Amino acid sequence: MEIASTPIQGCFVVQPQLFRDDRGLFFESYHAKRFQQATGIQVDFVQDNISVSKKGVLRGLHYQKGAAAQAKLVNVLKGEVLDVVVDLRKDSASFGRYFGIRLSETNRKSLFVPKDMAHGFLALSEEVIFSYKCDAFYDATSEGGIIYNDPTINIDWDYPEEDLIISEKDLKLPTFKEVFDDISFGNGL
Ligand SMILES: Cc1cn([C@H]2C[C@H](O)[C@@H](COP(=O)(O)OP(=O)(O)O[C@H]3O[C@H](C)C(=O)[C@H](O)[C@H]3O)O2)c(=O)[nH]c1=O
């Protein structure tokens, strides 16, 4: 397993060792001890999620607030995505900045997303099976989000706007400024 840091503190790219032979492929998709040795992070995942998306689906940008905040280890079982993380930690040097990376069944990379990040992805292949571990349970009452095309964060999704498939719920998400400037949103997280 190789771990690479990103411009967002605490967010790491995980490249597992791939064992290919004439049968196919094997790799350890997660190893708690090796991950902790490489990152210094001790994380206890409690929930695994899988979502299936067709090309052009954009899920996000989502996060859970407060005690329900989730760290995630995300990866792609099938297809390819542009995965995006936004730093929502006011005390962070990368507050309001995003990091994007292509995760795919080809590169087999995972991304460790620390708590208090907004997260989303764009499905780039005909079918995407997205799999991720969370260190806190789903809590609908703690869900928050930021609109995918927020002008402050200014994510380059590099995809035709007219071909995006976004849920009605996600199309109504607030902007970054509304989340952090408008106390009606509980002053952010
Ligand atoms: C996230 C979640 C959802 N649900 C239910 C709630 C809805 O009835 C249905 C679909 O949920 P949603 O539209 O929020 O699914 P996504 O848009 O894929 O949400 C995810 O999108 C981005 C990529 C994330 O990082 C989050 O993990 C998560 O918010 O599954 C559950 O029962 N448990 C869960 O943990």
The ligand as an SDF file (V2000), in Angstrom:
LIG
                    3D

 35 37  0  0  0  0  0  0  0  0999 V2000
  -26.0930    8.2510    2.2400 C   0  0  0  0  0  0  0  0  0  0  0  0
  -27.1960    7.3340    2.6670 C   0  0  0  0  0  0  0  0  0  0  0  0
  -28.4440    7.3780    2.0640 C   0  0  0  0  0  0  0  0  0  0  0  0
  -29.4250    6.5290    2.4720 N   0  0  0  0  0  0  0  0  0  0  0  0
  -30.7090    6.5900    1.7780 C   0  0  0  0  0  0  0  0  0  0  0  0
  -31.3680    7.9540    1.7520 C   0  0  0  0  0  0  0  0  0  0  0  0
  -32.0690    7.9990    0.4230 C   0  0  0  0  0  0  0  0  0  0  0  0
  -33.3730    7.4700    0.5520 O   0  0  0  0  0  0  0  0  0  0  0  0
  -31.2520    7.0900   -0.4780 C   0  0  0  0  0  0  0  0  0  0  0  0
  -30.3390    7.8390   -1.4280 C   0  0  0  0  0  0  0  0  0  0  0  0
  -29.6070    8.7680   -0.6520 O   0  0  0  0  0  0  0  0  0  0  0  0
  -28.8090    9.9410   -1.3520 P   0  0  0  0  0  0  0  0  0  0  0  0
  -29.6130   10.4720   -2.4960 O   0  0  0  0  0  0  0  0  0  0  0  0
  -28.4080   10.9110   -0.2600 O   0  0  0  0  0  0  0  0  0  0  0  0
  -27.5430    9.1830   -1.9170 O   0  0  0  0  0  0  0  0  0  0  0  0
  -26.2150    9.8820   -2.4990 P   0  0  0  0  0  0  0  0  0  0  0  0
  -26.5910   11.0860   -3.3100 O   0  0  0  0  0  0  0  0  0  0  0  0
  -25.4040    8.8230   -3.1120 O   0  0  0  0  0  0  0  0  0  0  0  0
  -25.5060   10.3930   -1.1740 O   0  0  0  0  0  0  0  0  0  0  0  0
  -24.1170   10.2060   -0.9660 C   0  0  0  0  0  0  0  0  0  0  0  0
  -23.4770   11.0840   -1.8350 O   0  0  0  0  0  0  0  0  0  0  0  0
  -22.1480   11.4350   -1.5630 C   0  0  0  0  0  0  0  0  0  0  0  0
  -21.2700   10.8960   -2.6770 C   0  0  0  0  0  0  0  0  0  0  0  0
  -21.5990   11.0860   -0.2580 C   0  0  0  0  0  0  0  0  0  0  0  0
  -20.3790   11.1820   -0.0250 O   0  0  0  0  0  0  0  0  0  0  0  0
  -22.4750   10.6780    0.8400 C   0  0  0  0  0  0  0  0  0  0  0  0
  -21.9670    9.4780    1.4110 O   0  0  0  0  0  0  0  0  0  0  0  0
  -23.8920   10.4830    0.4990 C   0  0  0  0  0  0  0  0  0  0  0  0
  -24.5550   11.6760    0.8540 O   0  0  0  0  0  0  0  0  0  0  0  0
  -30.4570    6.2830    0.4060 O   0  0  0  0  0  0  0  0  0  0  0  0
  -29.2430    5.6100    3.4830 C   0  0  0  0  0  0  0  0  0  0  0  0
  -30.1550    4.8500    3.8510 O   0  0  0  0  0  0  0  0  0  0  0  0
  -28.0230    5.5670    4.1100 N   0  0  0  0  0  0  0  0  0  0  0  0
  -26.9920    6.3880    3.7330 C   0  0  0  0  0  0  0  0  0  0  0  0
  -25.8910    6.2750    4.3300 O   0  0  0  0  0  0  0  0  0  0  0  0
  1  2  1  0
  2  3  2  0
  2 34  1  0
  3  4  1  0
  4  5  1  0
  4 31  1  0
  5  6  1  0
  5 30  1  0
  6  7  1  0
  7  8  1  0
  7  9  1  0
  9 10  1  0
  9 30  1  0
 10 11  1  0
 11 12  1  0
 12 13  2  0
 12 14  1  0
 12 15  1  0
 15 16  1  0
 16 17  2  0
 16 18  1  0
 16 19  1  0
 19 20  1  0
 20 21  1  0
 20 28  1  0
 21 22  1  0
 22 23  1  0
 22 24  1  0
 24 25  2  0
 24 26  1  0
 26 27  1  0
 26 28  1  0
 28 29  1  0
 31 32  2  0
 31 33  1  0
 33 34  1  0
 34 35  2  0
M  END
$$$$
